[in-house]
Amino acid sequence: MPSQAVEVVNEVGLHATPLAQFVSKARSFPNATVRVRRGEREVDGKSLVGLLTLEALKGVVIEITTDGPQADDALQTLVALVAGGFGSRR
């Protein structure tokens, strides 16, 4: 299972709007399982409510893990989304 750590760089962190983008991208890979970890807490990367519980503010490092036939593409896309600040200005 491919996995990569990435720092949350956008000013607002992972709250509703960026997470809606994340979930939308994650769900665009129906043949990939997406898990997101912050510390000891791990959640389904396709669940907005689950991701909200991570409380990942700017500067927090999360780990994204994917599995399945689309795992590599999903991981690359999601890491780029987070690392790019969800398209917001930093």
Order of alpha helices (4+ residues) and beta strands (2+ residues): beta-alpha-beta-beta-alpha-beta-alpha
